[in-house]
Amino acid sequence: MMSGTSADGIDLAAVSIDDDTSRPRVRFLATAHHDYPAELRDRVLRAASHDAATAADLAILHAALGDAYADAARAFISALDGRPDVIAVHGQTVAHLPDRHATLQLGDASRVALRTGVATVSDFRSADIAAGGEGAPLVPFGDHVLFADRAPIALLNLGGIANLTLISSARAEDVIAFDTGPANMLSDLIAQRGGERFDEAGRTAARGRVDDTALHEALAHPYFARRAPKSTGREDFGATVADALFARVTRNGGSPGDALATAIVLTARTVAEALARETPGGVRWRELVIAGGGAHNSTLVSRLREAVAPIPVRTMDELGIPSSAREAVAFAILGAFRMRGLANTLPSATGASRAVSGGAIHRP
């Protein structure tokens, strides 16, 4: 189960993983999505924005999210053919501070284990941070398990944050992965100024004009110039950056649609520039495969195709995994490896001193 930085709800995926530890065969079974109730989503966003949340607020939210995960898991399991061996719960990130060697995901996994009767793994990031890594990105481990035989392949997730996994060969140590910067986060925050939850399919952005001055200022953010491995979140690209972008565009006489168009191009440009900068010498990507909620934003996808041309762009749906379930599938793989006591991180992606078997196991 995966809850991303957009905080829109819980993505669930069921997979079957065989016992071949060198190259396990993963079979996709089912997926589902549960929206957060509006009140719970508001509490998550307040906590993630560090808006005067007390320790008591975080403790209560931790419990409430645990109940939400348990409800979602029970409903999902009831529709499956049999009970799973393990449940993997990423949890809801409310703080990610890699420069301070700290991260925090909320959601009481003990409630999931007890209410489902299934061993549940959570807190995947702490072990990597203890080993000197950033605790992110972790999804590339699952990407490598799934797609190493398609190398050289680049994979892009477009959630609240955009992240790339570059698989230049079948060797795990060659994987490069990192967050490129904001994806849906800025667009969502700008759309919410007009009373919309997000810009459906990028329709408003499609009617807008890019403000080159505002785009240039946004591209000056120091995160974009950093080399991989690196990770980011709402702390770097939340409301403050969205407000500054919107203010700059409107001061220049632009519309909310122009601000959305500028945010979309910011994402496309930073993805394309990061891809070019981090591509190993001599590697030519077979394809860029996109997933996440942003894969349904036709305006964003169009701008990406322009930015990364001539690399072909495909959706993960075309490879047999629903775009919205990509991260949930990855954490299912991480959970299975943790239960087997196997390493489930890639130091080349996180910057850790070694690979670790990350995750806390909760028994029912």
HUBELQUI-V182509 format. One record per run of one state. SS is the DSSP state (alpha for helix, beta for strand, coil for the rest). FROM is the first residue (numbers start at 1). TO is the last residue. Records with the same first field share a line. If there is no record, write none. Layout:
# HUBELQUI-V182509
SS=FROM-TO ; FROM-TO
This chain:
# HUBELQUI-V182509
coil=1-1 ; 4-8 ; 18-25 ; 36-37 ; 49-54 ; 79-86 ; 89-91 ; 101-101 ; 107-108 ; 117-119 ; 123-125 ; 131-138 ; 151-152 ; 159-160 ; 168-171 ; 175-175 ; 183-183 ; 193-199 ; 208-211 ; 220-221 ; 226-233 ; 238-238 ; 252-255 ; 279-287 ; 292-292 ; 297-297 ; 309-312 ; 320-322 ; 340-346 ; 351-359 ; 363-364
beta=2-3 ; 9-17 ; 26-35 ; 87-88 ; 92-97 ; 102-106 ; 120-122 ; 153-158 ; 161-167 ; 176-182 ; 288-291 ; 313-315 ; 360-362
alpha=38-48 ; 55-78 ; 98-100 ; 109-116 ; 126-130 ; 139-150 ; 172-174 ; 184-192 ; 200-207 ; 212-219 ; 222-225 ; 234-237 ; 239-251 ; 256-278 ; 293-296 ; 298-308 ; 316-319 ; 323-339 ; 347-350
